[in-house]
């Protein structure tokens, strides 16, 4: 109810449906086709992780999933990101942070908290040396690899452009190539792939 009040108060945002569990959320999302789903990571029965996996697997154009959680270091958050969530939002976030997060993922950006994701990856992802071996990450060019590492550090396209002394349009092209080569839907999925392959080491 609190989230509904906060979101419906915004002129450009509308709550189109509510569900009490993941089992309810999946068919409702298929019916209503929302742009964004705020998914509680812990729910009775089908939890937010499984519900996110089902949305990603069964919808041609799945909504952006924003996981809502109490603790940023909850290992379930990492599992939800791996399942396809675009980012996560803390339940204690201020109202303005909540609506900004919804707008951010609605326009196709990812909501990453680099320090929190690194800590989650440190506990979850295999500890390997960053090697350019076979696999999707190994197909990246040197510059694309630089861009991926900066994405994992949480830099925006404009910040990456400043760091590499190239235009934002060039960075956008590199980011698109990284996503395509990794088979990633968004920046979040690319960063998770970077950690899980050992290309970027948490720490």
N, C-alpha and C positions, 0 to 999 in steps of 0.2 A: 504493500500500500504506500509505503514511503517513497519507493522508486516511482510508482505511478504518479503521485502528486508532483514530484520533482520534474519528471519528464513532461507530463501534460501541461505544466505551467509554461513551457517553452513554445513560442509561436510556430516554430519549424519542426517540432517533434510531436508525435502522437503514439500513445500506447494502443496497439490494435488487438492485443490479447494477453491473457495471463494463464499460467499453468502451474499446478502444485507439484508436479513431478516430471522427470524426464520422459516417462511413458506418455504423459499428456502433452508435453512440449513438442515432441517430434511430429505427430499428426497435425497438431494445431499450426505449426510453422509451415507444413506442406500446404495446408488449406489457406492460410492468411498471407503467405509469402512476404514476411516482414523484411526490411533491409537489415536490421540488426536484432539479434536475440541476446538478451541479458540472461546468462545461464548460471544458476547457482551450482558451484562445483560439487556440493554435498546435498543430495536429495534422497528421499526414501525410494526404494526400488531402483529404477533406472537412474543412475546418478548423472551429473553434468558431463562427465567424460564420455560415457557410453552414448548419451543423447547427442553430444557433439559429433561423435564418430558416425552415428546414424544419419544425421543431417548431411554431413559431408559425402557420405556414400550413396545416399538415396535421392538427392536433389540435384538436378542439372545445374542450377544456379543457387547454391545454398546461401543463406544469409550470413552476414558477418557475425561471428559469435564472440561475445565479450563475457568472459568468465567473471563471476562475482564471488569473492572469497573473503574470509575474515583475516587470513594471514598470508602475506606475500611469499613466505617460505614454505607454504604447504606443498608437499610433493605432488599432490593431486593437481595443482596448477600446472606443473610441468607436463603431466600426462594430458591435461586438457589442451595445452599448446601443441603438443605432439599430435593430438587428435584433429587439430585444425582450427582451434580458436585463434582469433586475431590478436588477442591480448587479454589482460585481466584488470579488474577494478576492485579495489578494496571497499568493503562495506562501510568502513569509517570515512571514506572519501567525502569531501564537501560537495554540496549540491552542484556548484559550478564545475567541479572536476568531473562529476558524473556525466553531466550533459555534454561537456567538451569531449569526453571519451567516446560517447555515442556518436557525436558528429565526426570525430576523427576516423573511426572505423567505418562509418557509413560512406565516407568519401574514398575509401580504399586504402587508407593508411593503417599501419599497425601500431598498437599501443604496447610498447615495450618498456620495461623498467630494467635497463641493462644490469645493474648490480644484483637485482633480485633474480633475474634469469641466469646470470653467471653462477650465483649460489645454488640455484636449483640444479643447474647443469653439473656443477661440481659433485653433487650428491648422486645424480642420476646417470649422466653420460659416462661412457667408458673413458678412462684416463689413458689416452694414447698420444704418441708424438704426432705433431701436425705434419703429415706426409702428403705429397702429391701423388698418391697411388691411384689405382683404378677406381672407377665409380664416378658419380656425377661431379663431385667436388674436384676430382682430378682433371675434369675437362675445362675448368676455368682458365682463362688467360691470367698472366701475372697481374694485370691491372684489375681484372674482375675479382681476383683473390684479395687485392688490397681493399676494394670496395666492400667485399663481404666482411672482412675483418672490421672495417669501420662501421658497417651496419650493426655488427654484433656489439660494438662499443656504444651503440645507441645514437650515432650521429644521423642527422637528417641529410637529405640530398644537398641542401645548401651548405651545410657544415662539411660534408664530404668534398664538395666542390672547392671550398676554401682550403681544405687540408691538402688536396691533390693539385691545386692550382689549375683547375679545368672549369668549364662552364657547367651550370646546373643541368643543361640539356644533355651534355655528355655523360654526366653521372646518371641521369634518368635512363639513358641508353644502356649503360653498364648494369644498372640494377635490373632492368628488363632482361638482359642477357643472363644474369646470375639466376633469376627466378626461372627462366626457361630451361637452362641447363640442369638446374637442380630439381625441376618438376615441382617447384614450390608455388603455392597460391599467392603468398604474400611475403613480406619481409620477415615476419615472425617464423614462418616455416623454413625460410632460408637460414635464419640464425640457428634454429634448432638443428638443422642438417649440418651446419658448420661445427657445432659442438659435438654432435653424435658421431661425426666422421673423424673427429680428432683434429680437424683443420684449424679450429680455434679451441684453445685450451682454457677452461674456466680457471679463475684465480686472480 
